Amino acid sequence: MLKVAHSPDADDAYMFYGIATGAVKMPMPFVEFLSDIETLNRLALEELLDVSAVSTHALAYICDRYYVMSVGASMGEGYGPVVVTAKEGGEIKYVAVPGRYTTAALLTKLALPHVKTVEIPFDKIIDAVRAGVVDAGVLIHEGQITYQRLGLKKVIDLGEWWREETGLPTPLGLDVVRKALGLQTAKAVAEALSQSIKYADENRVEALRYAQKFSRGLTLEETARFVDMYVNAYTRDMGQRGREAVEELLIRAHKAGHVPACHPEYI
């Protein structure tokens, strides 16, 4: 029985729509587990998941045990997690991040090496920033497109910073499959995910309505906007440029002393 995991977010829900509805078959029976990305990162670190969405940051610790699927990546072309504040001025010292192994946390450390990061669950970061518990916070998921209506201001878009630094897309999340399953099964899983995304594209309205259930208050139009941000050409096939982005992030992070060396294997 395959243990298949992804985040309960609109973009992941869209990607897995074909599988979730039974329109696309996995290569063997499976159980589905949904949780926030940091929980999935930590479960993958213990090799407790067969197939999972993970942060690219977390890949550095598991690339000897998991293949990276060329399908299912979450990458932003010049955009990504946003550091926001409620302050009118002054020093930004403490920044909330949505988990130690998230790519948002890693990008914050690379872009803002002078700040101290504080781990806070992703859905509590806005509250912490508005209450002044921290000076700023890194927003992922739908918070990236809703923070302004709450009176928060952008300090830096980490995706913009990454593109200025490298010219590459921001490699935020990946889908991985456990190597112990064997290469044939791993490739079959990747093909199923590819077909699931294709099915969602072919049934876009229904897939977006399904994804909206996971969007935490977004309208259907906003859900579509968010899905299109992170279910894009790199999701359907990360290609050589997507791989370069993954490897550039891991190399820079290793040189900065944040992660061990990692040599991903792609399927």
C-alpha positions in Angstrom: 0.0 0.0 0.0 1.6 3.2 -1.2 1.6 6.1 1.3 1.0 9.2 -0.8 1.1 12.6 0.8 0.7 16.2 -0.3 -0.3 19.6 1.3 -3.9 20.5 1.8 -3.4 23.5 -0.5 -5.1 24.6 -3.7 -2.1 24.0 -6.0 -1.5 20.5 -4.7 -5.2 19.6 -4.7 -5.3 20.7 -8.4 -2.3 18.5 -9.2 -3.8 15.4 -7.5 -7.3 16.0 -8.8 -7.2 13.2 -11.3 -5.9 10.7 -8.8 -8.2 11.9 -6.0 -11.3 11.4 -8.2 -10.2 8.0 -9.4 -10.0 9.2 -13.0 -6.3 8.3 -13.0 -5.0 5.1 -11.5 -1.9 4.8 -9.4 0.3 1.7 -10.1 -0.8 0.1 -6.9 -3.3 0.6 -4.1 -2.6 3.7 -2.0 -3.6 5.7 1.0 -3.6 9.5 0.9 -2.3 11.7 3.7 -2.6 15.4 3.8 -0.6 17.7 6.0 1.3 21.0 6.0 4.6 21.0 4.1 6.8 21.1 7.1 5.1 18.0 8.6 5.6 16.2 5.2 9.3 17.3 5.2 9.9 15.8 8.6 8.1 12.6 7.7 10.2 12.2 4.5 13.3 12.8 6.6 12.4 9.6 8.4 11.5 7.9 5.1 7.9 7.3 6.3 6.3 8.4 3.1 6.5 6.6 -0.3 5.3 9.5 -2.4 5.2 13.1 -1.2 5.4 16.8 -1.8 8.5 18.2 -0.1 10.3 21.5 0.1 13.4 21.7 -2.1 15.3 22.6 1.1 14.3 19.3 2.6 15.6 17.4 -0.5 19.2 18.1 0.7 18.6 15.7 3.5 16.8 12.9 1.6 18.2 12.9 -1.9 20.0 9.6 -1.3 16.7 7.9 -0.5 14.2 9.6 -2.9 13.9 10.3 -6.6 12.8 13.7 -7.7 9.9 13.5 -10.1 10.2 15.8 -13.1 6.5 16.4 -12.8 4.8 18.2 -9.9 7.3 20.9 -9.0 6.2 24.2 -7.5 8.3 27.0 -9.0 7.7 30.7 -9.4 9.1 32.7 -12.3 10.2 35.8 -10.5 7.9 35.4 -7.5 7.8 33.3 -4.4 7.3 33.5 -0.6 6.9 37.1 0.5 8.4 38.6 3.7 5.9 41.1 5.1 5.8 43.4 8.1 3.3 45.6 10.0 6.0 48.0 11.1 6.3 51.5 9.7 10.0 51.5 10.0 12.9 50.3 12.1 15.1 47.2 12.1 13.8 43.8 10.9 15.5 41.4 13.4 13.1 38.5 14.0 11.4 36.9 11.0 8.8 34.1 11.3 9.3 31.2 8.9 6.9 28.3 8.3 9.2 25.5 9.4 12.9 24.7 9.6 13.0 22.6 6.4 10.9 24.8 4.2 12.4 26.5 1.2 11.0 29.8 2.5 13.2 29.5 5.5 16.3 28.7 3.4 15.7 31.6 1.0 15.2 33.9 4.0 18.6 32.9 5.4 20.3 33.4 2.0 18.6 36.7 1.2 18.6 38.2 4.7 21.5 36.6 6.5 21.4 39.2 9.3 18.0 38.3 10.6 17.1 35.6 13.2 14.4 33.2 12.0 11.7 31.9 14.3 9.6 28.9 13.4 5.8 29.5 13.5 3.1 27.4 11.8 2.4 28.9 8.4 -1.2 29.7 9.2 -0.2 31.7 12.3 2.5 33.9 10.8 0.1 36.7 9.8 -1.3 36.8 13.3 2.2 36.9 14.8 3.3 39.8 12.5 0.1 41.8 13.1 0.5 41.3 16.9 4.1 42.4 16.8 5.4 39.1 18.2 7.9 39.2 15.3 9.2 42.0 13.1 8.2 40.3 9.9 7.1 36.9 8.6 7.4 34.8 5.4 4.1 34.1 3.8 3.5 31.0 1.6 0.4 29.6 0.0 -2.6 32.0 -0.4 -1.1 34.6 2.1 1.1 35.7 -0.8 -1.9 37.3 -2.6 -4.0 38.4 0.4 -1.5 40.1 2.8 -2.2 43.7 1.5 -5.9 43.5 2.4 -4.7 43.0 6.0 -2.6 46.1 6.0 0.7 44.3 5.8 3.6 45.6 3.7 6.1 43.7 1.6 9.7 43.7 2.8 11.0 41.5 0.0 9.6 39.0 -2.4 12.1 36.1 -2.1 11.3 34.9 -5.7 12.1 38.3 -7.1 15.4 38.3 -5.1 16.2 34.8 -6.4 15.7 35.7 -10.0 17.8 38.8 -9.6 20.6 36.7 -8.1 20.4 33.8 -10.5 18.1 34.5 -13.4 16.3 31.2 -12.6 12.8 30.2 -11.3 12.3 29.8 -7.6 12.4 26.1 -6.8 10.0 25.9 -3.9 8.6 22.5 -3.8 9.0 19.1 -5.4 7.3 15.7 -5.6 9.5 12.8 -4.6 9.1 9.0 -4.6 11.1 6.6 -2.4 13.9 4.8 -4.2 13.3 1.6 -2.3 10.1 1.1 -4.3 12.2 0.5 -7.4 12.8 2.5 -10.5 9.9 1.0 -12.5 7.3 1.7 -9.8 8.8 5.2 -9.3 8.4 6.0 -13.0 4.8 4.7 -13.0 4.0 7.0 -10.1 5.5 9.9 -11.9 3.4 9.1 -15.0 0.2 8.9 -12.9 0.9 12.3 -11.5 1.5 13.7 -14.9 -1.8 12.2 -16.1 -3.5 13.6 -13.0 -2.4 17.1 -13.8 -3.4 16.6 -17.5 -6.9 15.5 -16.3 -7.2 18.6 -14.2 -6.2 20.8 -17.1 -8.8 19.1 -19.3 -11.5 19.6 -16.6 -10.3 22.9 -15.3 -13.5 24.4 -13.9 -14.3 21.2 -11.9 -10.6 20.9 -10.8 -10.6 24.5 -9.6 -13.8 24.1 -7.7 -12.2 21.1 -6.0 -9.0 23.1 -5.3 -11.0 25.9 -3.9 -12.0 23.7 -1.0 -8.4 23.8 0.1 -7.8 27.5 -0.5 -8.7 28.8 3.0 -11.1 31.6 2.0 -10.1 32.5 -1.6 -12.7 33.1 -4.2 -12.8 30.9 -7.2 -11.0 33.6 -9.2 -8.3 34.0 -6.6 -8.0 30.2 -6.4 -7.4 30.1 -10.2 -4.8 32.9 -9.8 -3.0 31.0 -7.1 -3.1 27.7 -8.9 -1.8 29.2 -12.1 1.1 30.7 -10.1 2.3 27.3 -8.9 0.9 24.8 -11.4 2.8 26.0 -14.5 5.1 24.8 -17.2 7.7 23.7 -14.6 5.0 21.6 -12.8 4.2 19.7 -16.0 7.9 19.2 -16.7 10.6 21.0 -14.8 13.0 20.5 -17.7 16.7 21.5 -17.7 16.0 25.0 -16.4 14.0 23.7 -13.5 16.7 21.2 -12.6 19.3 24.0 -12.8 17.2 26.0 -10.3 17.0 23.1 -7.9 20.7 22.4 -8.0 21.7 26.1 -7.8 19.7 26.5 -4.6 21.2 23.4 -3.1 24.8 24.4 -4.1 24.4 27.9 -2.7 22.9 26.6 0.5 25.7 24.1 0.9 28.4 26.7 0.4 26.7 28.9 3.0 26.8 26.0 5.5 23.0 25.5 5.7 22.6 22.0 4.1 24.7 18.9 3.3 25.8 18.2 -0.2 23.1 16.7 -2.4 23.1 15.2 -5.9 19.5 14.7 -7.0 18.3 11.9 -9.2 15.4 12.7 -11.5 12.8 10.5 -13.1 
